[in-house]
């Protein structure tokens, strides 16, 4: 994502905001379309090119998803503050479906409607680990995301859980991230063009020159397969965050102006700076009981961070280590209103879900909980194939214009950065947490239950 502002037409400041948008290739079969649908609110085509979906596309996606959904089992439909999902029994459900030559049921694919992971509970006597959190039945929202029937919060998915478990060990070294960046050649062309822009032809002509100079931007994903649903979630959240920052669409909540709106009132020059934003985990220390059999994840889960960069005469990005005050204010506003944003925009709720699962995976490996429990889960850990989608690879540049000061600013996004082991490193013992780990029901009760 990229934004350029330069004084044109008197006090009109040309703000070329180059953003990513995402594409899903729709099958003529609704069932196939449902199985191959991507993250809500974005599209990625078969070549990996990201674009912003049309309203009609989203309505078709929602209808196809909803048509493809199986009926929610009655016992899973009602809201509950705490539903428990057994990983051992989840493994058995996958094996049973494969043995019968049938698709994995939706109830399994959507982890019994869990909307967050609140507890990780270890049961060595049953060789099991249980995830617990709020849950209810599910539906498809207007962005094509599977969300709670009444809460509108995205549900956790089996596919994201498998990715998180399989990436857990390596995430200690490299983390999990995505980034959307202009090419060095595009930045150089943009730097050369910035001194030649004029009012001739109007602002739209200038915008087209900027877009052509910058060219396509590249998308990189590390730590998880670029073809996975998990990867699409983090790319989509970055895309949606930058669209709000750069005023391509209004925020879905009150009291959250765009960064460009905030910058309009500045009297100080922006001095060719590049505010960079990225999304990262934000958790309180994980609580555990004295026997390390009950673990509680706490906190909002996601925050927005920013750092200032600038573009030198060679068209190269240089880091400053500091933050622009206006960019910092916007990042703080995003963080403060994240819960509201996640309720209104499912891409942010999905990001929090995969962060929860990444932390769970790190916790299992860092604390040796798989060995402690005796759980064996070959399907979850490596055998069950992951859903695959075209990997996001590039995005066209896009420009818009607003009134602002007399300087110009280039903004390059920072993407998403997840270092789950850093979250798992921060723990504290709680004497009252043992009560959160109830006796596990008999195996014949099934793979989920609630109190």
HELIX and SHEET records of a PDB file:
HELIX    1   1 UNK A   30  UNK A   35  1                                   6    
HELIX    2   2 UNK A   55  UNK A   68  1                                  14    
HELIX    3   3 UNK A   74  UNK A   77  1                                   4    
HELIX    4   4 UNK A   87  UNK A   99  1                                  13    
HELIX    5   5 UNK A  106  UNK A  109  1                                   4    
HELIX    6   6 UNK A  111  UNK A  113  5                                   3    
HELIX    7   7 UNK A  124  UNK A  126  5                                   3    
HELIX    8   8 UNK A  158  UNK A  174  1                                  17    
HELIX    9   9 UNK A  184  UNK A  194  1                                  11    
HELIX   10  10 UNK A  203  UNK A  214  1                                  12    
HELIX   11  11 UNK A  229  UNK A  245  1                                  17    
HELIX   12  12 UNK A  259  UNK A  264  1                                   6    
HELIX   13  13 UNK A  325  UNK A  336  1                                  12    
HELIX   14  14 UNK A  338  UNK A  344  1                                   7    
HELIX   15  15 UNK A  346  UNK A  366  1                                  21    
HELIX   16  16 UNK A  369  UNK A  373  1                                   5    
HELIX   17  17 UNK A  378  UNK A  378  1                                   1    
HELIX   18  18 UNK A  379  UNK A  383  3                                   5    
HELIX   19  19 UNK A  420  UNK A  425  1                                   6    
HELIX   20  20 UNK A  433  UNK A  436  5                                   4    
HELIX   21  21 UNK A  443  UNK A  445  5                                   3    
SHEET    1   A 4 UNK A 402  UNK A 403  0                                        
SHEET    2   A 4 UNK A  12  UNK A  18 -1                                        
SHEET    3   A 4 UNK A   2  UNK A   8 -1                                        
SHEET    4   A 4 UNK A 410  UNK A 412 -1                                        
SHEET    1   B 9 UNK A  43  UNK A  44  0                                        
SHEET    2   B 9 UNK A  49  UNK A  51 -1                                        
SHEET    3   B 9 UNK A 394  UNK A 395  1                                        
SHEET    4   B 9 UNK A 217  UNK A 222 -1                                        
SHEET    5   B 9 UNK A 176  UNK A 181 -1                                        
SHEET    6   B 9 UNK A 415  UNK A 418 -1                                        
SHEET    7   B 9 UNK A 273  UNK A 282  1                                        
SHEET    8   B 9 UNK A 301  UNK A 311 -1                                        
SHEET    9   B 9 UNK A 317  UNK A 319 -1                                        
SHEET    1   C 7 UNK A 427  UNK A 429  0                                        
SHEET    2   C 7 UNK A 286  UNK A 288  1                                        
SHEET    3   C 7 UNK A 294  UNK A 296 -1                                        
SHEET    4   C 7 UNK A 119  UNK A 123 -1                                        
SHEET    5   C 7 UNK A 128  UNK A 135 -1                                        
SHEET    6   C 7 UNK A  80  UNK A  86 -1                                        
SHEET    7   C 7 UNK A 448  UNK A 450 -1                                        
SHEET    1   D 2 UNK A 138  UNK A 140  0                                        
SHEET    2   D 2 UNK A 146  UNK A 148 -1                                        
END                                                                             
